[in-house]
Amino acid sequence: MIPYSTQDITESDLAAVRDALTSGWLTQGPAVPRFEAAFEQAHRAPHAVAVCNATAALHLGCLALGVGPGSRVWTSPNSFVASANCAAYCGAEVQFVDIDPRTRNLSIQALADKLERARRDNALPDVVIPVDFSGLPCDLAEIRGLAEQHGFRVLEDASHAVGASYRGVPVSGGWAHASVFSFHAVKIITTAEGGLVTTDDAALARRVALLRSHGMTRDPAEMTRLPEGPWVYEQRWLGFNYRMTDVQAALGASQITRLSDMQKRRQRLAQRYDELLAALPLVRPIELPDRVSSLHLYVVEIDEAHCATARATVFNRLRSAGIGVNVHYIPIHLQPYWRDRGFGTGDFPNAEAYYHRALSLPLFPAMTDGQQDTVAGALAAALT
């Protein structure tokens, strides 16, 4: 089986993990701030706060931006469920904004139209969570402009977008008020499981850092009274145990040193796919001149006008041929939990139409040209 993705672990990664295991620090040690600093440098981010996973990062990002009961949060239906769940955890009302069929990201026109209706109804969102689907950055400048106009905050779900860039600058929170990244095992770089929040706002970063560790501080300047000794800590907020371990951070710090090389290989593989699949009845990922995708996923859509074979048939044929294709994603609003909250088929037609045509093809840095040729040949056969 050729997997749709897999982690790329080297001897240097193994050495970094072994060093962490024998350092005397397994949980809260020096590796986490080292990883945060490395991420800040690679993404030109003033502040980075690492946590146990990206869902936790989204949750803390919402809390740090003031989301709570009575808040309104909007996001894309074309994402993993965590992009919406994070706001629900806070007691917020969640709404969705349909996608742009070309980019598969949140549609600026749909967002602007929904905002205008919400303004008239006095129901504007407090936070909007755009999703950089497959690693292609959203229309961040336009979203930030709408945020300034309508008074909402932007929490960018950049879980797919480690190493991506927008208008010549790495995605890191410069346009959003905060950005969230994922280091799951099949992401661009991995910490086995992990997440991170970046922001230009020092106070917001500090709030996230406190919330990841039970809302506690040992800093006398943040305490309500002068501590009687160095052992004193205070819980200032209701936080969580969302800390990243030193072992995870050591792996991430090693991985990020190869980010550029891994990205170049992904780009080369994507270019080969473009060439190998050019004659097939498929819609391939879009490229835009003002941004560079991290290419976490290479997603094609079956061109139904020129191919009568159903997506499920193509999927099953490829799996039977040992090709680990996948589908990203079932629209969030069609999940039973969200259907029970009033959403249903037809609410976001672009996201639903995309889903019925989509296939994620195998793409990972260690993939060989031969494996890619096998995928392309099997896909051509499956479409007929």
VOGU-427561 format. One record per atom (N, C-alpha, C): x, y, z negated. Coordinates in steps of 0.05 Angstrom, whole numbers, padded with zeros to 5 digits, always signed. Example, Ala and Ser with C-alpha at 12.3 -4.5 7.8 and 13.67 -1.06 7.14 Angstrom:
2
+00264-00114-00156
+00246-00090-00156
+00264-00066-00156
+00257-00045-00142
+00273-00021-00143
+00258+00001-00157
// end
This chain:
384
+00017-00024+00000
+00000+00000+00000
+00018+00025+00000
+00013+00043+00019
+00026+00069+00019
+00008+00088+00002
+00016+00097-00021
-00001+00113-00038
-00006+00141-00026
-00028+00154-00035
-00033+00181-00025
-00012+00200-00037
-00002+00193-00061
+00019+00209-00074
+00032+00192-00095
+00056+00199-00102
+00070+00186-00124
+00092+00204-00134
+00100+00200-00159
+00121+00217-00171
+00148+00209-00160
+00166+00228-00160
+00194+00225-00150
+00213+00227-00174
+00221+00205-00185
+00238+00205-00209
+00266+00196-00202
+00286+00213-00209
+00313+00207-00203
+00329+00200-00228
+00355+00193-00224
+00372+00187-00246
+00376+00211-00264
+00376+00235-00252
+00379+00259-00269
+00355+00263-00286
+00331+00256-00276
+00307+00258-00293
+00308+00238-00316
+00317+00214-00310
+00320+00193-00331
+00340+00202-00352
+00362+00214-00343
+00382+00223-00362
+00371+00245-00380
+00355+00263-00368
+00344+00285-00384
+00325+00275-00405
+00309+00255-00398
+00291+00243-00417
+00306+00228-00439
+00327+00213-00431
+00343+00199-00451
+00355+00218-00471
+00365+00241-00460
+00377+00261-00478
+00357+00272-00498
+00333+00276-00488
+00312+00286-00506
+00305+00265-00527
+00304+00240-00519
+00297+00219-00538
+00317+00216-00560
+00342+00223-00555
+00363+00219-00575
+00372+00245-00588
+00358+00267-00581
+00366+00294-00591
+00357+00299-00620
+00338+00283-00629
+00326+00289-00656
+00301+00306-00654
+00295+00315-00629
+00270+00331-00625
+00253+00316-00605
+00231+00306-00614
+00212+00293-00595
+00188+00310-00589
+00179+00326-00608
+00155+00342-00604
+00161+00372-00601
+00165+00386-00622
+00169+00415-00621
+00198+00422-00624
+00213+00421-00602
+00241+00426-00602
+00250+00446-00580
+00275+00446-00573
+00286+00466-00555
+00279+00461-00525
+00271+00437-00518
+00266+00431-00490
+00242+00446-00479
+00221+00451-00496
+00197+00465-00486
+00204+00494-00478
+00217+00509-00495
+00224+00537-00486
+00243+00537-00462
+00260+00516-00460
+00278+00515-00436
+00262+00511-00411
+00242+00493-00413
+00225+00488-00389
+00209+00513-00382
+00198+00526-00402
+00183+00551-00397
+00201+00572-00384
+00225+00574-00393
+00244+00594-00381
+00250+00587-00352
+00254+00561-00347
+00260+00552-00320
+00237+00558-00301
+00212+00553-00311
+00189+00559-00295
+00186+00589-00290
+00190+00605-00311
+00189+00634-00307
+00208+00643-00286
+00232+00632-00286
+00252+00640-00266
+00244+00631-00238
+00235+00606-00235
+00228+00596-00209
+00204+00610-00197
+00186+00620-00214
+00161+00632-00204
+00160+00662-00209
+00182+00674-00218
+00183+00703-00224
+00160+00711-00243
+00155+00695-00263
+00133+00700-00281
+00145+00711-00307
+00134+00734-00317
+00144+00745-00342
+00140+00727-00366
+00118+00712-00366
+00112+00695-00390
+00100+00669-00380
+00110+00647-00392
+00099+00620-00386
+00096+00605-00412
+00074+00592-00416
+00068+00577-00440
+00060+00549-00432
+00076+00529-00440
+00071+00502-00433
+00053+00488-00453
+00035+00471-00443
+00016+00456-00459
+00015+00427-00450
-00003+00411-00463
-00003+00382-00459
-00014+00374-00432
-00032+00390-00420
-00042+00384-00393
-00056+00408-00382
-00063+00408-00356
-00074+00431-00344
-00102+00437-00352
-00117+00417-00360
-00144+00422-00371
-00142+00438-00396
-00123+00431-00414
-00119+00447-00438
-00110+00475-00431
-00093+00478-00410
-00085+00505-00401
-00108+00522-00392
-00127+00509-00377
-00151+00524-00368
-00168+00532-00392
-00171+00513-00411
-00187+00519-00434
-00175+00542-00450
-00149+00542-00455
-00136+00563-00470
-00136+00589-00454
-00133+00587-00428
-00135+00611-00412
-00162+00625-00414
-00183+00609-00414
-00210+00620-00418
-00212+00633-00445
-00204+00619-00466
-00206+00630-00494
-00190+00656-00496
-00165+00656-00485
-00148+00680-00488
-00160+00704-00473
-00176+00698-00452
-00189+00720-00437
-00216+00727-00449
-00222+00716-00472
-00246+00724-00486
-00272+00709-00479
-00270+00686-00465
-00293+00671-00458
-00305+00657-00482
-00331+00659-00486
-00344+00647-00508
-00374+00644-00502
-00390+00637-00522
-00419+00635-00518
-00430+00661-00507
-00446+00659-00486
-00457+00682-00474
-00441+00693-00451
-00416+00684-00448
-00399+00693-00425
-00409+00680-00399
-00403+00693-00377
-00409+00682-00351
-00382+00677-00336
-00379+00652-00326
-00355+00644-00312
-00363+00632-00285
-00350+00641-00264
-00355+00631-00237
-00330+00617-00227
-00333+00595-00212
-00311+00581-00200
-00319+00568-00174
-00301+00553-00162
-00306+00540-00137
-00317+00512-00142
-00336+00503-00125
-00346+00476-00128
-00326+00455-00116
-00307+00464-00100
-00288+00446-00088
-00263+00444-00105
-00265+00429-00126
-00243+00426-00145
-00248+00402-00163
-00228+00395-00179
-00232+00376-00200
-00250+00388-00221
-00265+00371-00236
-00285+00381-00255
-00274+00400-00276
-00248+00398-00282
-00236+00414-00304
-00239+00444-00298
-00240+00452-00272
-00242+00480-00266
-00268+00493-00276
-00289+00477-00279
-00314+00486-00291
-00316+00478-00320
-00307+00454-00327
-00310+00445-00355
-00297+00463-00375
-00274+00475-00367
-00259+00492-00385
-00277+00515-00396
-00294+00526-00379
-00312+00547-00388
-00335+00536-00405
-00344+00512-00397
-00366+00500-00412
-00357+00493-00441
-00331+00485-00444
-00320+00480-00471
-00324+00505-00489
-00323+00528-00477
-00324+00553-00492
-00353+00563-00497
-00372+00548-00486
-00400+00556-00489
-00409+00575-00468
-00394+00579-00446
-00401+00598-00426
-00422+00587-00406
-00435+00605-00393
-00453+00598-00370
-00435+00596-00345
-00436+00573-00331
-00419+00568-00308
-00436+00570-00283
-00426+00585-00263
-00437+00587-00236
-00415+00580-00216
-00423+00575-00191
-00404+00568-00170
-00407+00587-00147
-00385+00589-00132
-00385+00606-00108
-00375+00588-00085
-00390+00588-00063
-00384+00569-00041
-00356+00576-00029
-00346+00557-00013
-00319+00559-00002
-00319+00570+00026
-00296+00578+00035
-00291+00586+00063
-00284+00559+00078
-00299+00552+00098
-00294+00527+00112
-00265+00524+00123
-00253+00547+00130
-00226+00545+00141
-00205+00539+00120
-00206+00553+00098
-00185+00550+00077
-00193+00529+00056
-00219+00523+00053
-00230+00506+00033
-00227+00518+00005
-00219+00543+00003
-00218+00558-00021
-00243+00575-00024
-00246+00587-00047
-00269+00604-00053
-00271+00626-00031
-00295+00629-00021
-00301+00648+00001
-00303+00676-00010
-00287+00695+00001
-00288+00722-00008
-00315+00735-00001
-00326+00728+00022
-00352+00739+00030
-00374+00729+00011
-00373+00703+00005
-00393+00692-00013
-00390+00704-00041
-00365+00708-00050
-00361+00721-00076
-00371+00749-00076
-00365+00765-00056
-00374+00793-00055
-00404+00794-00054
-00417+00777-00039
-00447+00777-00038
-00459+00769-00065
-00447+00749-00078
-00458+00740-00103
-00453+00762-00125
-00431+00776-00123
-00425+00797-00142
-00445+00820-00139
-00452+00826-00114
-00471+00848-00109
-00498+00841-00121
-00506+00816-00117
-00532+00808-00128
-00531+00809-00159
-00508+00800-00170
-00505+00799-00199
-00505+00827-00210
-00493+00846-00196
-00492+00874-00205
-00521+00885-00207
-00537+00879-00187
-00565+00889-00188
-00580+00876-00211
-00573+00851-00217
-00588+00837-00238
-00575+00840-00266
-00554+00856-00267
-00539+00860-00292
-00529+00833-00303
-00517+00817-00285
-00508+00790-00292
-00480+00784-00280
-00463+00804-00281
-00436+00801-00270
-00420+00781-00287
-00401+00767-00274
-00385+00748-00290
-00364+00762-00307
-00356+00748-00328
-00334+00758-00345
-00307+00748-00334
-00307+00724-00323
-00283+00712-00313
-00290+00697-00287
-00273+00699-00267
-00275+00683-00243
-00250+00665-00241
-00254+00640-00235
-00232+00620-00234
-00230+00611-00205
-00214+00625-00188
-00209+00614-00161
-00190+00591-00162
-00192+00573-00143
-00176+00548-00143
-00159+00548-00117
-00133+00544-00121
-00115+00542-00098
-00115+00513-00088
-00137+00507-00073
-00141+00479-00066
-00118+00469-00047
-00108+00446-00054
-00087+00431-00039
-00060+00446-00041
-00059+00468-00055
-00035+00484-00057
-00035+00509-00041
-00056+00515-00026
-00058+00539-00010
-00069+00561-00027
-00054+00583-00032
-00064+00604-00049
-00089+00617-00038
-00107+00624-00057
-00132+00638-00050
-00126+00666-00039
-00147+00680-00031
-00145+00708-00023
-00142+00725-00047
-00119+00724-00060
-00115+00735-00087
-00118+00766-00087
-00108+00779-00067
-00110+00809-00067
-00139+00818-00066
-00155+00805-00049
-00183+00812-00047
-00198+00805-00073
-00191+00782-00084
-00205+00775-00110
-00198+00795-00131
-00172+00803-00133
-00165+00822-00153
-00178+00849-00148
-00181+00857-00123
-00196+00881-00117
-00224+00881-00126
-00238+00858-00122
-00265+00855-00131
-00266+00855-00162
-00245+00843-00174
-00244+00843-00203
-00243+00872-00214
-00226+00888-00202
-00224+00916-00211
-00250+00931-00206
-00264+00925-00184
-00289+00938-00178
-00311+00931-00197
-00312+00905-00204
-00335+00895-00219
-00329+00888-00249
-00304+00891-00256
-00297+00888-00285
-00294+00860-00295
-00288+00841-00279
-00283+00814-00289
-00253+00808-00289
-00246+00787-00304
-00218+00777-00305
-00215+00753-00287
-00190+00749-00278
-00184+00727-00259
-00166+00707-00272
-00175+00682-00274
-00159+00660-00284
-00155+00641-00260
-00132+00643-00248
-00126+00627-00224
-00119+00598-00231
-00135+00580-00220
-00128+00551-00223
-00109+00544-00201
-00083+00546-00208
-00061+00540-00189
-00050+00512-00195
-00066+00494-00204
-00057+00467-00211
-00043+00454-00188
-00052+00459-00164
-00040+00447-00140
-00017+00463-00129
-00011+00487-00140
+00004+00507-00125
+00032+00513-00137
+00044+00494-00152
+00072+00498-00160
+00089+00501-00135
+00104+00523-00134
+00122+00527-00111
+00109+00542-00088
+00083+00547-00089
+00069+00562-00068
+00076+00592-00070
+00071+00606-00049
+00076+00635-00050
+00054+00650-00035
+00050+00675-00043
+00030+00692-00032
+00042+00720-00027
+00041+00729-00002
+00053+00754+00006
+00082+00756-00003
+00096+00734+00000
+00125+00733-00004
+00134+00730-00033
+00114+00726-00051
+00121+00723-00080
+00109+00697-00090
+00124+00682-00106
+00114+00657-00117
+00088+00662-00133
+00069+00643-00129
+00044+00644-00145
+00051+00641-00174
+00042+00661-00190
+00050+00660-00219
+00033+00677-00237
+00013+00690-00226
-00004+00707-00243
-00001+00737-00237
+00015+00744-00217
+00018+00772-00210
-00008+00785-00201
-00025+00770-00186
-00051+00780-00177
-00073+00772-00197
-00071+00749-00208
-00090+00740-00229
-00081+00751-00256
-00100+00752-00275
-00093+00759-00302
-00077+00737-00315
-00083+00712-00307
-00068+00689-00316
-00071+00667-00295
-00051+00650-00293
-00051+00628-00274
-00044+00602-00289
-00057+00580-00280
-00053+00554-00293
-00041+00535-00273
-00021+00519-00282
-00008+00499-00266
-00010+00472-00279
-00007+00451-00262
-00009+00423-00271
+00016+00408-00265
+00024+00391-00284
+00047+00373-00280
+00040+00344-00283
+00015+00338-00275
+00006+00310-00274
+00025+00293-00257
+00024+00267-00261
+00043+00249-00248
+00044+00252-00218
+00023+00260-00204
+00023+00262-00175
+00024+00290-00165
+00030+00309-00183
+00032+00337-00175
+00060+00343-00163
+00064+00368-00156
+00089+00377-00142
+00114+00369-00159
+00114+00377-00184
+00133+00367-00203
+00117+00355-00226
+00130+00337-00241
+00115+00324-00263
+00129+00326-00289
+00113+00326-00310
+00123+00322-00337
+00109+00297-00349
+00100+00280-00331
+00083+00256-00337
+00054+00265-00340
+00050+00284-00357
+00024+00297-00360
+00030+00324-00373
+00020+00346-00362
+00027+00372-00374
+00014+00394-00359
+00014+00418-00371
+00003+00442-00358
+00018+00466-00368
+00011+00489-00357
+00025+00514-00364
+00009+00538-00356
+00010+00559-00371
-00003+00584-00365
+00018+00605-00361
+00016+00620-00339
+00033+00643-00334
+00016+00668-00335
+00029+00691-00342
+00015+00716-00343
+00035+00739-00345
+00027+00762-00336
+00043+00786-00339
+00038+00800-00366
+00018+00790-00380
+00008+00803-00405
+00021+00789-00429
+00039+00802-00443
+00053+00790-00466
+00033+00783-00488
+00013+00799-00493
-00006+00793-00515
-00023+00769-00508
-00030+00766-00483
-00046+00743-00475
-00029+00718-00477
-00004+00719-00469
+00014+00696-00471
+00017+00688-00500
+00020+00707-00518
+00023+00701-00546
-00003+00688-00557
-00026+00697-00548
-00051+00685-00557
-00053+00656-00548
-00045+00651-00523
-00045+00623-00513
-00026+00606-00530
-00002+00617-00536
+00018+00602-00551
+00008+00595-00579
-00006+00613-00592
-00018+00608-00618
-00040+00587-00616
-00058+00590-00597
-00080+00572-00594
-00072+00544-00588
-00049+00540-00575
-00040+00513-00568
-00031+00497-00593
-00027+00511-00615
-00017+00498-00640
-00034+00507-00664
-00060+00500-00662
-00079+00503-00684
-00085+00532-00691
-00076+00551-00675
-00081+00580-00681
-00063+00589-00704
-00041+00575-00709
-00024+00581-00732
+00000+00598-00724
+00010+00614-00743
+00034+00629-00739
+00052+00628-00764
+00078+00630-00759
+00097+00633-00781
+00111+00660-00779
+00102+00677-00762
+00113+00703-00758
+00101+00722-00779
+00117+00733-00797
+00106+00751-00818
+00091+00775-00806
+00100+00784-00783
+00086+00807-00770
+00058+00800-00762
+00051+00775-00759
+00024+00767-00751
+00007+00758-00774
+00018+00758-00798
+00004+00748-00821
-00013+00770-00835
-00033+00761-00850
-00050+00780-00863
-00038+00791-00889
-00018+00778-00899
-00004+00787-00923
+00025+00778-00922
+00042+00791-00938
+00071+00784-00938
+00075+00756-00948
+00088+00738-00933
+00092+00711-00942
+00110+00709-00967
+00104+00690-00984
+00121+00687-01008
+00146+00670-01003
+00148+00658-00980
+00172+00642-00974
+00172+00633-00945
+00194+00622-00935
+00196+00615-00907
+00179+00591-00899
+00167+00577-00919
+00150+00554-00912
+00121+00562-00905
+00115+00588-00909
+00087+00597-00907
+00079+00599-00877
+00056+00589-00871
+00043+00593-00845
+00014+00601-00850
+00003+00614-00830
-00025+00622-00832
-00040+00614-00806
-00064+00603-00810
-00082+00598-00787
-00098+00624-00783
-00093+00637-00760
-00107+00662-00754
-00132+00657-00736
-00131+00636-00720
-00153+00630-00702
-00159+00600-00703
-00182+00592-00692
-00188+00564-00689
-00174+00554-00664
-00152+00541-00667
-00136+00532-00644
-00138+00502-00641
-00119+00491-00626
-00120+00463-00618
-00092+00451-00619
-00090+00425-00619
-00064+00412-00616
-00060+00406-00586
-00051+00426-00572
-00047+00425-00543
-00018+00427-00536
+00000+00421-00554
+00028+00425-00549
+00039+00405-00529
+00059+00413-00513
+00075+00396-00497
+00098+00385-00513
+00105+00360-00509
+00127+00348-00524
+00154+00356-00511
+00175+00353-00527
+00202+00358-00516
+00210+00337-00494
+00200+00313-00497
+00206+00293-00477
+00193+00301-00450
+00168+00309-00451
+00155+00319-00426
+00170+00343-00414
+00177+00361-00432
+00190+00386-00422
+00217+00380-00410
+00232+00361-00422
+00258+00354-00411
+00255+00343-00383
+00235+00326-00378
+00230+00316-00351
+00223+00339-00332
+00206+00357-00341
+00198+00380-00324
+00221+00398-00317
+00239+00403-00337
+00262+00421-00332
+00281+00408-00311
+00283+00381-00312
+00299+00368-00292
+00286+00368-00265
+00260+00363-00264
+00245+00363-00239
+00246+00390-00225
+00244+00411-00240
+00241+00438-00227
+00267+00446-00213
+00289+00434-00220
+00314+00440-00206
+00314+00430-00177
+00296+00411-00171
+00293+00400-00144
+00269+00411-00130
+00256+00431-00141
+00231+00440-00129
+00234+00449-00100
+00255+00464-00095
+00259+00474-00067
+00263+00451-00048
+00279+00431-00055
+00284+00409-00037
+00258+00392-00033
+00243+00388-00054
+00218+00373-00051
+00198+00388-00034
+00198+00414-00037
+00179+00430-00021
+00187+00429+00009
+00213+00430+00015
+00221+00428+00043
+00213+00402+00055
+00215+00380+00040
+00207+00354+00050
+00177+00353+00055
+00162+00364+00036
+00133+00365+00041
+00126+00381+00066
+00139+00403+00070
+00134+00420+00093
+00141+00405+00119
+00163+00390+00118
+00171+00375+00142
+00151+00353+00148
+00141+00339+00127
+00121+00318+00131
+00095+00330+00141
+00087+00353+00131
+00063+00365+00141
+00065+00373+00170
+00089+00383+00178
+00093+00390+00206
+00092+00365+00224
+00103+00343+00214
+00101+00318+00229
+00072+00308+00232
+00057+00310+00210
+00029+00303+00212
+00015+00320+00233
+00020+00346+00232
+00008+00364+00252
+00013+00354+00281
+00038+00345+00285
+00046+00335+00312
+00033+00308+00318
+00035+00290+00298
+00025+00262+00302
-00005+00261+00306
-00019+00279+00293
-00049+00278+00293
-00062+00298+00312
-00046+00312+00328
-00056+00334+00344
-00078+00325+00364
-00076+00301+00374
-00095+00292+00394
-00119+00278+00383
-00120+00275+00356
-00142+00260+00343
-00165+00279+00337
-00190+00269+00335
-00213+00286+00329
-00214+00293+00299
-00196+00311+00291
-00192+00318+00263
-00189+00348+00261
-00198+00359+00238
-00191+00387+00230
-00168+00385+00211
-00146+00397+00218
-00122+00396+00201
-00120+00420+00183
-00104+00419+00162
-00101+00442+00144
-00093+00468+00158
-00105+00490+00150
-00098+00515+00162
-00072+00526+00151
-00058+00541+00168
-00034+00556+00159
-00040+00586+00162
-00033+00602+00143
-00038+00631+00143
-00012+00646+00141
-00009+00668+00155
+00017+00682+00156
+00026+00695+00130
+00007+00700+00112
+00014+00715+00088
+00018+00698+00063
+00017+00671+00067
+00020+00653+00044
+00032+00627+00053
+00045+00613+00034
+00057+00587+00039
+00045+00567+00019
+00033+00546+00030
+00021+00525+00013
+00043+00508+00000
+00038+00499-00024
+00056+00479-00036
+00052+00451-00024
+00030+00448-00009
+00024+00422+00004
+00022+00399-00016
+00009+00404-00038
+00003+00383-00057
-00013+00361-00043
-00032+00369-00025
-00048+00350-00010
-00047+00357+00019
-00049+00337+00036
-00053+00341+00065
-00080+00329+00071
-00100+00347+00073
-00128+00338+00077
-00137+00344+00105
-00148+00323+00118
-00160+00326+00145
-00190+00323+00142
-00204+00334+00161
-00233+00330+00163
-00240+00317+00190
-00257+00297+00189
-00266+00284+00214
-00283+00304+00230
-00275+00308+00254
-00290+00326+00272
-00315+00312+00283
-00337+00316+00270
-00361+00301+00277
-00372+00306+00305
-00364+00329+00317
-00372+00335+00344
-00358+00317+00364
-00335+00306+00357
-00320+00290+00375
-00313+00262+00365
-00326+00254+00342
-00321+00228+00331
-00346+00218+00317
-00356+00195+00325
-00381+00184+00314
-00376+00166+00290
-00351+00161+00283
-00345+00143+00261
-00348+00157+00235
-00363+00145+00216
-00368+00158+00190
-00343+00158+00173
-00342+00178+00156
-00318+00181+00138
-00315+00155+00121
-00336+00144+00111
-00334+00120+00094
-00322+00097+00110
-00329+00095+00134
-00318+00073+00151
-00288+00077+00156
-00281+00102+00162
-00252+00108+00166
-00237+00103+00140
-00248+00112+00118
-00235+00108+00092
-00230+00078+00086
-00251+00062+00090
-00249+00033+00084
-00230+00019+00103
-00229+00027+00129
-00210+00015+00147
-00182+00022+00140
-00177+00046+00131
-00150+00054+00123
-00141+00039+00097
-00159+00038+00078
-00152+00023+00054
-00146-00006+00060
-00162-00018+00078
-00157-00046+00085
-00130-00050+00100
-00121-00028+00112
-00095-00029+00126
-00072-00022+00107
-00077-00019+00082
-00056-00013+00063
-00049+00017+00061
-00067+00034+00070
-00062+00063+00069
-00078+00075+00046
-00064+00086+00027
-00078+00096+00003
-00090+00123+00006
-00109+00126+00024
-00123+00151+00028
-00140+00157+00003
-00147+00182+00000
-00165+00189-00022
-00184+00211-00013
-00202+00220-00030
-00220+00242-00023
-00219+00262-00045
-00213+00287-00038
-00212+00310-00057
-00229+00332-00046
-00251+00339-00059
-00264+00328-00083
-00293+00325-00078
-00307+00308-00094
-00336+00310-00095
-00343+00337-00107
-00359+00353-00094
-00366+00380-00105
-00375+00378-00134
-00364+00395-00151
-00370+00394-00179
-00400+00396-00185
-00414+00413-00170
-00442+00417-00176
-00459+00393-00171
-00449+00373-00156
-00464+00349-00150
-00459+00327-00171
-00442+00331-00190
-00438+00312-00211
-00463+00311-00230
-00469+00288-00241
-00494+00287-00257
-00495+00307-00280
-00472+00312-00293
-00473+00332-00315
-00483+00359-00305
-00473+00367-00281
-00480+00394-00271
-00508+00393-00258
-00515+00371-00246
-00543+00369-00236
-00563+00372-00258
-00556+00361-00282
-00574+00364-00305
-00576+00393-00314
-00559+00410-00305
-00559+00438-00312
-00570+00455-00289
-00583+00443-00270
-00598+00459-00251
-00587+00460-00223
-00563+00448-00219
-00551+00449-00192
-00560+00425-00176
-00558+00427-00149
-00566+00405-00133
-00556+00407-00104
-00562+00387-00089
-00554+00385-00061
-00566+00410-00046
-00549+00422-00029
-00557+00445-00014
-00550+00471-00026
-00541+00471-00051
-00534+00497-00065
-00510+00510-00052
-00490+00494-00045
-00465+00505-00034
-00457+00489-00009
-00470+00496+00013
-00469+00479+00037
-00441+00476+00049
-00424+00496+00047
-00397+00493+00059
-00381+00472+00043
-00383+00473+00017
-00368+00454+00001
-00379+00426+00006
-00405+00423+00009
-00417+00397+00013
-00410+00386+00041
-00410+00403+00061
-00403+00394+00088
-00374+00386+00089
-00356+00402+00077
-00328+00394+00076
-00324+00367+00063
-00338+00363+00040
-00334+00337+00025
-00342+00313+00043
-00363+00315+00058
-00372+00292+00074
-00353+00285+00097
-00334+00304+00103
-00316+00299+00126
-00287+00294+00116
-00281+00298+00091
-00253+00300+00082
-00239+00274+00076
-00213+00273+00083
-00196+00251+00076
-00168+00262+00068
-00158+00255+00045
-00131+00262+00037
-00112+00241+00046
-00093+00248+00063
-00073+00229+00073
-00049+00227+00054
-00035+00205+00054
-00011+00203+00038
+00009+00225+00044
+00020+00237+00023
+00040+00258+00026
+00055+00260-00001
+00081+00254+00000
+00098+00256-00024
+00127+00257-00014
+00145+00270-00029
+00172+00275-00019
+00188+00250-00011
+00183+00228-00025
+00198+00203-00018
+00186+00188+00006
+00165+00198+00017
+00152+00185+00040
+00172+00185+00063
+00174+00163+00077
+00192+00161+00100
+00177+00168+00125
+00193+00175+00146
+00181+00179+00172
+00166+00154+00182
+00178+00131+00176
+00165+00106+00184
+00138+00102+00171
+00137+00108+00145
+00111+00106+00131
+00091+00125+00143
+00100+00149+00150
+00082+00169+00161
+00072+00160+00189
+00090+00148+00205
+00081+00137+00231
+00060+00116+00227
+00064+00099+00207
+00044+00078+00201
+00017+00090+00194
+00017+00111+00178
-00008+00124+00170
-00022+00136+00195
-00007+00149+00211
-00018+00162+00235
-00030+00141+00254
-00015+00119+00258
-00025+00098+00276
-00050+00085+00265
-00051+00080+00239
-00074+00067+00226
-00098+00086+00227
-00093+00112+00224
-00115+00132+00225
-00127+00133+00253
-00110+00133+00274
-00119+00133+00301
-00137+00109+00307
-00129+00086+00297
-00145+00062+00301
-00171+00063+00286
-00170+00074+00262
-00194+00075+00245
-00215+00093+00256
-00207+00113+00271
-00226+00133+00281
-00242+00123+00305
-00233+00101+00317
-00245+00092+00342
-00268+00072+00336
// end
